[in-house]
């Protein structure tokens, strides 16, 4: 087996921080496990040995080492930030969506559904969408409580919240 790619070298200050972190007992089990992994990794133990000592999967040990080398002690406290996505529905599309939701529903339907609104937005020539999900429509309408969007869609049970 080759040399370890992610090597943990704790400073004295980091080691003290981790030891006090574990001894207080006020943290989550996941955070305590990660702190214990880092302390044992600094002692030079193998991933398999560490996983036996802290009762976790060896992949957890590897991931903790990797996170520590990339983000430092913050790796035990917080997960890395989730990926941020670009919004498909911008201001113009949102205005068109609200206008559409406030209009009369298509023939054969008593009200607009999220799927109907999504399909209609894709069909519009003014807005360039290849596809849009009903969930994206729901999230954009939910962000505008002043439009009573949930009432427009016939969901009176949620609208009263």
C-alpha positions in Angstrom: 0.0 0.0 0.0 1.3 3.5 -0.9 2.0 6.4 1.3 -0.9 8.3 2.8 -2.1 11.2 0.7 -3.6 13.2 3.6 -1.3 13.4 6.6 -2.4 15.0 9.8 0.2 17.1 11.7 -1.5 18.8 14.6 0.1 21.8 16.3 0.3 21.8 20.1 -2.5 24.4 20.1 -4.7 22.3 17.8 -4.1 19.2 20.0 -5.1 21.1 23.1 -8.2 22.4 21.4 -9.3 18.9 20.3 -8.6 17.4 23.7 -10.7 20.0 25.5 -13.3 19.7 22.7 -13.7 16.0 23.5 -13.5 16.3 27.3 -16.4 18.8 27.6 -19.0 16.4 26.2 -21.2 19.1 24.9 -20.7 18.4 21.2 -22.4 16.0 18.8 -21.2 12.5 18.5 -20.1 13.1 14.9 -17.9 16.0 16.0 -16.4 14.1 18.9 -15.6 11.1 16.6 -13.9 13.4 14.1 -11.8 15.0 16.8 -10.8 11.6 18.2 -9.9 10.5 14.6 -7.6 13.6 14.2 -5.9 13.0 17.5 -5.2 9.3 16.7 -4.1 10.2 13.2 -1.6 12.7 14.6 -0.3 9.8 16.8 0.6 8.0 13.5 -2.0 5.2 13.7 -3.3 3.6 10.5 -6.8 4.2 9.2 -7.9 0.6 10.0 -6.6 0.9 13.6 -8.2 4.3 14.1 -11.5 3.0 12.8 -11.4 0.1 15.3 -10.6 2.5 18.2 -13.3 5.0 17.5 -15.8 2.5 16.1 -16.4 3.9 12.6 -15.8 3.0 9.0 -12.3 3.4 7.6 -13.7 5.7 4.9 -14.8 8.1 7.7 -11.2 8.2 8.9 -10.0 8.9 5.3 -12.6 11.6 4.8 -11.8 13.3 8.1 -8.1 13.4 7.2 -8.9 14.8 3.9 -11.2 17.5 5.3 -8.7 18.5 8.0 -5.9 19.0 5.4 -8.2 21.1 3.3 -10.1 23.1 5.9 -8.3 22.7 9.3 -10.2 22.3 12.5 -13.3 23.7 10.9 -13.7 20.3 9.3 -14.8 18.8 12.6 -17.3 21.4 13.4 -19.2 22.0 10.2 -19.9 20.2 7.0 -18.4 21.8 4.0 -20.8 24.4 2.4 -23.4 22.9 0.1 -23.0 23.6 -3.6 -24.7 26.8 -4.7 -26.9 26.7 -7.8 -27.8 29.4 -10.2 -31.5 30.2 -10.2 -33.3 29.3 -13.3 -36.2 31.7 -12.6 -34.8 35.3 -12.6 -36.8 38.5 -12.0 -38.4 38.6 -15.5 -39.4 34.9 -15.4 -40.7 35.3 -11.8 -42.9 38.2 -12.8 -44.2 36.2 -15.7 -44.8 33.2 -13.4 -46.8 35.3 -10.9 -48.8 36.9 -13.7 -49.5 33.5 -15.0 -50.5 32.1 -11.6 -52.9 35.0 -11.1 -54.5 34.5 -14.5 -57.4 32.1 -15.3 -56.3 28.4 -15.5 -56.3 26.7 -18.9 -59.5 25.1 -20.2 -60.3 21.8 -18.5 -58.7 22.8 -15.2 -60.3 24.4 -12.2 -57.0 25.9 -11.0 -53.3 26.1 -11.8 -51.1 23.3 -10.6 -47.3 23.5 -10.2 -46.9 21.2 -13.1 -49.2 23.2 -15.3 -47.3 26.4 -14.4 -44.0 24.8 -15.2 -45.2 23.5 -18.5 -46.6 26.9 -19.4 -43.4 28.7 -18.5 -41.4 26.4 -20.8 -43.9 26.9 -23.6 -43.7 30.7 -23.4 -41.6 32.3 -26.2 -40.6 35.3 -24.0 -38.6 33.2 -21.6 -35.9 30.9 -22.8 -36.2 27.6 -20.8 -35.5 24.1 -22.1 -37.1 22.7 -19.0 -38.1 23.7 -15.5 -39.3 21.6 -12.6 -42.5 22.0 -10.7 -40.3 22.3 -7.6 -38.5 25.4 -8.9 -41.9 26.9 -9.5 -43.0 26.0 -6.0 -39.9 27.5 -4.4 -40.3 30.8 -6.3 -43.9 31.1 -5.5 -43.3 30.3 -1.9 -40.7 33.2 -1.6 -43.5 35.7 -2.4 -46.0 35.4 0.4 -47.6 38.7 -0.4 -49.0 37.2 -3.6 -50.8 34.5 -1.7 -49.4 32.0 -4.2 -50.5 29.0 -2.2 -54.1 30.2 -2.2 -53.8 30.7 -6.0 -52.9 27.1 -6.3 -55.8 26.0 -4.2 -53.8 25.0 -1.1 -55.8 26.7 1.5 -54.6 24.5 4.4 -51.0 25.7 4.0 -51.9 29.3 3.1 -53.2 30.0 6.5 -49.8 29.3 8.2 
